[in-house]
Amino acid sequence: MEKTKNKFETFILQRIQKYNHKSYWKKREYIINPNKKNKPKKLIFLLKIKKIDAFHHCSFGTNINSGAKFETPPVLPHGPGGIYISHESTIGRNVVIYQQVTIGSKIDGGLAATIGDNVKIYPKVTIVGDIKIGNNVIIGPNSVVINDIKDNCVVSGIPASIIKELGGADDEI
């Protein structure tokens, strides 16, 4: 378990990493909300978010009044480094996304992945296309997901396939 940081440590890390989790997601929510009409404020927030995205080589699919849909902000244990999420993606609750993950749409455009609740996506995973990833899924590192994944399972490989089904008392997501 990671040691809890005090407020001073958190403040210093946010300045060094140029990423404040709460502030980033609050600004992002404001930008994509079509009910918010203050366009200059949206543009300023968008500029700040794109600056953070560029610094971390990432993108959480944000445009004015559109973008990837997140039920709750994802947990990013290693920060936003190298994470790309398509504008058309839908991400559920309590999703953990490690570094260097790509969630994209197919080359010809169209919809991107729908990811369920309580999903862990380990480093360097690529998820491509209009696919559905169920709830309580673990996607192993370096996997390429091109097909739907049912609930309660662990997948890995290229292309990703089920290596274990979860559901017992000993299984942990």
Secondary structure, 3 states (H helix, E strand, C coil): CCCCCCHHHHHHHHHHHCCCHHHHHHHHHHHHCCCCCCHHHHHHHHHHHHHHHHHHCCECCEECCEECEECCCCECCCCCCCCEECCCCEECCCCEECCCCEEECCCCCCCCCEECCCCEECCCCEEECCCEECCCEEECCCCEECCCECCCEEEECCCCEEEEECCCCCCCC
